[in-house]
Amino acid sequence: MTASTTRRTTAARTRLAAVGSLAVAGALLLSACGDQTNDSGSGSSESSSGASTAPLFSKLPADIQKSGVIQVGTNAEYAPMESVDGGKIVGVDPDIAAALGKQLGVEFKFTNGGFDTLITAVNSGRYNIAMSSITDNKQRQEGLDDSGKKLGEGVDFVDYFTAGTAIYVQKGNPKGIQSLDDLCGQTVAVQRGTTYEEALQAQSKTCTGAGKKALKIESFENDTEAQTRVKSGGAVAGVNDYPVAVDMARKAGGGNTFEVLDKQYEAAPFGIVVAKKDTQLRDALKEAVDAIIKDGSYQKVLEKWGAESGAISQSAINGGK
């Protein structure tokens, strides 16, 4: 989820997730055993036997053609990108997946779980892909930790969206926060395992390097808990992807709980996560993303969720830095 968005602050980039831990060990996958599959399949309404009429069906690996399903891991706590409504996973990502499903002739079946296990789950074969506002960056592509040490095989990304980082505060901005530098010496809330967390750690070093106090970073299991901390005044601010922060500020307390600072920090791509070995699936997804951009269904999804600011004109594989 970001995110490095921050999904990274100045140097960082969006949701979701301290890279290294995501790419490592299959053992981490055990912590996701509480994942739940919701009735949130997205994609072709055709049966698998008739799905071969879809334009890009033949591009898919044989096993997916046979099953008619792409299994998707997500962390549905990130409206408007993905969230649970009435027991169903809804949002930008599921709707984009549904549009991709029409091109590919298969169903995208979303399973809700912990964000920090998604990449590991893809590499272990639990999911075919992960789609959860995951920032595409070199660390994740190469399976590196923060110091550049190799921890895992890494993953490939099919980019489909872009988002910058936003700082959100209590309505009225009682502490007068205007920039990342204003967070020096302050308590900031963030979702654990996200690139936002990394970004705040980097900002804290920037603060101390300039002779200012370090940030006090409070990391929470999910973004909702981080928001609650800001709402209560326990943290002066939180960080999130721009479209997510805007949606949250618009909805929370009827628009009277949070506000988002005007500045949007460095934007980075969100990508669909695919295992390195699954090059055929990766390439089919890239072609499908380009197809829905061209036919206009992509733009309609973004307009539906108020996420037009994240639109891209063409997909890329591993376009993140």
C-alpha positions in Angstrom: 0.0 0.0 0.0 2.2 4.0 -1.6 3.4 2.9 -0.8 7.3 4.7 -1.5 5.0 7.0 -1.8 5.6 8.6 0.5 5.3 6.4 -1.0 8.4 8.3 -0.4 9.1 11.7 0.6 11.6 13.5 -1.2 13.8 10.6 -1.9 11.3 8.0 -1.2 8.4 6.9 -3.1 5.1 5.1 -2.3 3.1 2.8 -0.4 3.7 0.4 1.0 6.4 -1.3 2.2 9.8 -1.7 3.4 11.1 -3.4 0.5 13.5 -5.8 1.9 11.2 -7.6 4.2 8.7 -8.1 1.4 11.0 -9.8 -0.9 12.4 -12.2 1.6 11.7 -15.6 3.0 8.8 -17.8 2.3 8.5 -18.1 6.0 7.0 -14.7 6.2 4.1 -16.0 4.2 3.0 -17.9 7.2 2.0 -14.7 8.9 -0.5 -14.1 6.1 -2.5 -17.2 7.0 -5.3 -15.1 8.2 -5.9 -13.7 4.7 -9.4 -13.8 3.6 -10.9 -14.3 0.2 -13.8 -12.0 -0.5 -16.5 -12.3 -3.1 -14.6 -9.8 -5.2 -13.7 -11.5 -8.4 -13.1 -9.0 -11.2 -13.0 -9.7 -14.9 -14.6 -11.5 -17.7 -18.1 -12.7 -17.2 -17.5 -15.4 -19.8 -16.8 -19.0 -18.7 -13.3 -20.1 -19.2 -14.5 -22.3 -22.1 -15.6 -19.2 -24.0 -12.9 -16.9 -22.8 -10.8 -17.6 -25.8 -12.8 -14.9 -27.7 -11.1 -12.2 -25.6 -8.5 -10.2 -27.5 -5.5 -11.2 -25.4 -6.5 -14.6 -24.1 -4.0 -16.4 -26.2 -1.2 -14.3 -24.6 -1.7 -15.8 -21.2 0.2 -18.8 -19.8 -1.6 -22.2 -20.4 -2.4 -22.8 -16.8 -4.2 -19.5 -16.4 -6.1 -20.1 -19.7 -7.2 -23.4 -18.3 -8.3 -22.2 -14.9 -9.8 -18.9 -16.2 -8.7 -17.1 -13.0 -5.8 -14.9 -12.0 -5.3 -15.0 -8.2 -4.6 -11.6 -6.8 -3.2 -10.7 -3.4 -4.2 -7.3 -2.0 -4.5 -5.3 1.2 -7.9 -3.8 1.0 -7.5 -0.9 3.5 -6.6 1.8 1.1 -9.6 3.6 -0.3 -10.2 4.7 -3.0 -7.6 2.2 -4.4 -8.9 -0.8 -2.6 -11.2 -1.3 0.4 -13.9 -3.6 1.7 -17.5 -2.5 1.3 -20.3 -4.8 2.2 -17.9 -7.8 2.2 -16.7 -7.0 -1.3 -13.3 -5.6 -2.3 -13.9 -2.4 -4.3 -11.9 0.5 -5.6 -9.6 1.6 -8.4 -7.5 -1.6 -8.5 -10.4 -4.1 -8.6 -12.1 -2.0 -11.3 -8.9 -1.8 -13.4 -8.6 -5.5 -12.9 -12.1 -6.0 -14.2 -11.2 -4.0 -17.3 -8.1 -6.1 -17.8 -10.2 -9.2 -17.4 -12.3 -8.3 -20.4 -9.2 -8.0 -22.5 -7.6 -11.2 -21.2 -10.8 -13.3 -20.9 -10.2 -14.4 -17.3 -11.4 -13.4 -13.8 -9.2 -11.6 -11.4 -10.0 -13.0 -8.0 -8.9 -10.8 -5.1 -7.8 -12.1 -1.7 -7.4 -9.7 1.2 -4.3 -10.1 3.4 -1.5 -8.2 5.1 0.4 -5.8 2.9 3.8 -6.7 4.1 3.4 -10.4 2.9 2.2 -9.7 -0.6 5.5 -9.8 -2.5 6.6 -13.0 -0.7 3.2 -14.5 -1.4 3.6 -13.9 -5.1 7.1 -15.4 -5.2 5.9 -18.5 -3.3 3.0 -19.1 -5.7 0.2 -18.3 -3.3 -1.0 -15.6 -5.7 -0.3 -15.1 -9.4 0.0 -11.4 -8.9 -0.3 -8.7 -6.2 -2.3 -5.5 -6.9 -2.4 -3.2 -4.0 -1.1 0.3 -4.8 2.4 -1.1 -4.6 5.2 1.3 -5.6 7.5 0.0 -8.3 11.1 0.7 -7.2 14.5 -0.8 -7.8 14.7 -2.3 -4.3 11.7 -4.4 -4.8 12.6 -5.3 -8.4 16.0 -6.6 -7.2 15.0 -8.0 -3.8 17.3 -5.7 -1.8 17.1 -4.3 1.7 17.6 -0.7 2.6 21.4 -1.1 2.7 21.5 -2.7 -0.8 22.0 -6.3 0.5 20.4 -9.0 -1.6 17.6 -10.7 0.4 15.5 -12.4 -2.3 14.9 -12.8 -6.0 12.9 -9.6 -6.4 9.8 -9.2 -8.6 8.7 -7.5 -11.8 6.2 -4.7 -12.0 3.6 -3.8 -14.7 3.0 -0.1 -14.1 -0.6 1.1 -14.3 -0.9 4.3 -12.1 1.3 7.0 -10.5 1.0 8.8 -7.2 2.9 11.3 -5.2 3.2 11.5 -1.4 0.9 13.6 0.7 1.0 14.8 4.3 -2.3 14.9 6.1 -3.1 16.7 9.4 -6.0 17.4 11.7 -8.6 19.8 10.2 -7.4 23.3 10.7 -3.8 22.2 10.8 -3.3 23.2 14.5 0.5 22.7 14.4 1.0 24.7 11.3 2.7 21.9 9.3 3.6 23.1 5.8 6.3 20.7 4.7 8.4 17.6 5.5 10.9 19.8 7.3 8.2 21.0 9.7 7.9 17.4 10.9 11.3 17.5 12.5 11.0 16.8 16.3 7.3 15.9 15.8 5.4 12.6 16.1 4.2 11.2 12.8 2.0 8.2 12.2 2.4 5.7 9.3 1.5 2.2 8.2 4.2 -0.3 9.1 6.1 -1.9 6.2 5.4 0.9 3.7 7.8 3.0 1.8 6.3 5.9 3.7 7.9 4.5 6.8 11.2 4.4 4.9 10.6 7.9 3.7 10.0 9.2 7.3 13.2 7.4 8.5 15.1 9.2 5.7 13.5 12.5 6.6 14.4 12.0 10.3 18.1 11.6 9.3 17.8 14.8 7.2 16.4 16.6 10.3 19.3 15.5 12.5 21.8 16.3 9.8 20.5 19.8 9.8 20.9 20.1 13.6 17.2 19.6 14.2 15.4 17.0 16.3 14.6 13.6 14.8 11.1 12.5 13.9 9.2 10.3 16.3 7.8 7.7 13.9 4.8 5.6 15.2 4.2 2.7 12.9 0.9 0.8 12.9 -0.3 -2.5 11.5 -2.7 -0.7 9.1 -3.4 2.7 7.8 -6.7 3.1 9.7 -4.8 2.9 13.0 -2.4 5.6 11.8 -5.3 7.8 10.8 -6.8 7.4 14.3 -3.6 8.5 15.9 -3.6 11.7 13.9 -7.3 12.3 14.6 -6.7 12.0 18.3 -3.8 14.4 18.2 -1.3 11.8 19.3 0.6 12.4 16.0 0.8 15.8 14.3 0.6 14.3 10.8 0.4 11.2 8.8 1.7 10.4 5.3 0.0 8.6 2.5 -0.4 8.5 -1.3 -2.0 11.6 -2.6 -5.3 10.1 -4.0 -5.8 8.1 -0.8 -5.2 11.1 1.5 -7.6 13.3 -0.5 -10.3 10.6 -0.5 -9.8 10.1 3.3 -10.0 13.8 4.0 -13.1 14.1 1.9 -15.0 11.3 3.7 -13.7 11.3 7.3 -16.1 13.1 9.6 -18.0 14.5 6.6 -14.8 16.3 5.6 -14.2 17.8 9.0 -11.5 15.5 10.4 -8.4 15.9 8.2 -6.9 18.1 5.6 -4.2 17.4 3.1 -1.3 19.8 2.5 -1.3 21.2 -1.0 2.2 20.0 -1.9 2.5 16.6 -3.5 5.9 15.1 -3.2 7.8 13.0 -5.8 5.5 10.8 -7.8 6.2 7.2 -8.5 4.5 4.4 -10.4 2.2 1.7 -8.9 2.7 -1.6 -10.4 1.1 -5.0 -10.6 3.6 -7.4 -9.0 4.6 -10.5 -10.9 7.2 -13.2 -10.1 10.4 -12.9 -12.1 9.8 -16.3 -13.7 6.3 -15.4 -15.0 7.4 -13.4 -17.9 4.5 -14.5 -20.2 1.9 -13.4 -17.6 3.8 -10.1 -17.1 3.9 -9.3 -20.8 0.2 -10.2 -21.2 -0.7 -7.8 -18.4 1.4 -5.0 -19.9 -0.4 -5.4 -23.2 -3.8 -5.5 -21.4 -3.0 -2.3 -19.5 -2.1 -0.5 -22.8 -5.3 -1.8 -24.3 -7.6 -0.4 -21.6 -5.8 2.9 -21.8 -6.4 3.0 -25.5 -10.1 2.0 -25.4 -11.0 4.5 -22.7 -12.1 2.0 -20.0 -9.0 2.9 -17.9 -9.9 6.6 -17.8 -13.5 5.8 -16.9 -12.4 3.8 -13.8 -10.2 6.7 -12.6 -13.0 9.2 -13.1 -15.4 7.0 -11.2 -13.1 7.0 -8.1 -11.8 10.6 -8.5 -8.3 9.3 -9.2 -7.6 11.0 -12.5 -4.5 12.6 -11.2 -2.8 9.2 -11.3 -3.5 8.5 -14.9 -0.6 7.2 -17.2 -0.5 7.3 -21.0 1.3 4.0 -21.4 2.3 1.1 -19.2 5.9 0.1 -18.5 7.7 -2.9 -17.0 9.9 -2.0 -14.1 9.6 1.7 -14.7 10.3 2.6 -11.1 13.6 4.0 -9.9 
